Amino acid sequence: MNKTTTLEEIKQTIFKLPKDELIKLDNEIHGYLESLMMMKVSETAFSEWLDPEEDIYHS
């Protein structure tokens, strides 16, 4: 059986990290979140291109 790690367990582990590793983890998390937000923004920006009435190449 697989055990799921809880948020509280993750927080307890993170707070035990040395300062330099905590800073590195923080940078990686921020980079991940930034990429996630940019992908979400791009989905809405490109959604107008999915208009079937404008699809002249697949008619």
Secondary structure as a PSIPRED ss2 file (coil, helix, strand):
# PSIPRED VFORMAT (PSIPRED V4.0)

   1 M C   1.000  0.000  0.000
   2 N C   1.000  0.000  0.000
   3 K C   1.000  0.000  0.000
   4 T C   1.000  0.000  0.000
   5 T C   1.000  0.000  0.000
   6 T C   1.000  0.000  0.000
   7 L H   0.000  1.000  0.000
   8 E H   0.000  1.000  0.000
   9 E H   0.000  1.000  0.000
  10 I H   0.000  1.000  0.000
  11 K H   0.000  1.000  0.000
  12 Q H   0.000  1.000  0.000
  13 T H   0.000  1.000  0.000
  14 I H   0.000  1.000  0.000
  15 F C   1.000  0.000  0.000
  16 K C   1.000  0.000  0.000
  17 L C   1.000  0.000  0.000
  18 P C   1.000  0.000  0.000
  19 K H   0.000  1.000  0.000
  20 D H   0.000  1.000  0.000
  21 E H   0.000  1.000  0.000
  22 L H   0.000  1.000  0.000
  23 I H   0.000  1.000  0.000
  24 K H   0.000  1.000  0.000
  25 L H   0.000  1.000  0.000
  26 D H   0.000  1.000  0.000
  27 N H   0.000  1.000  0.000
  28 E H   0.000  1.000  0.000
  29 I H   0.000  1.000  0.000
  30 H H   0.000  1.000  0.000
  31 G H   0.000  1.000  0.000
  32 Y H   0.000  1.000  0.000
  33 L H   0.000  1.000  0.000
  34 E H   0.000  1.000  0.000
  35 S H   0.000  1.000  0.000
  36 L H   0.000  1.000  0.000
  37 M H   0.000  1.000  0.000
  38 M H   0.000  1.000  0.000
  39 M H   0.000  1.000  0.000
  40 K H   0.000  1.000  0.000
  41 V H   0.000  1.000  0.000
  42 S H   0.000  1.000  0.000
  43 E H   0.000  1.000  0.000
  44 T H   0.000  1.000  0.000
  45 A H   0.000  1.000  0.000
  46 F H   0.000  1.000  0.000
  47 S H   0.000  1.000  0.000
  48 E H   0.000  1.000  0.000
  49 W H   0.000  1.000  0.000
  50 L H   0.000  1.000  0.000
  51 D C   1.000  0.000  0.000
  52 P H   0.000  1.000  0.000
  53 E H   0.000  1.000  0.000
  54 E H   0.000  1.000  0.000
  55 D C   1.000  0.000  0.000
  56 I C   1.000  0.000  0.000
  57 Y C   1.000  0.000  0.000
  58 H C   1.000  0.000  0.000
  59 S C   1.000  0.000  0.000
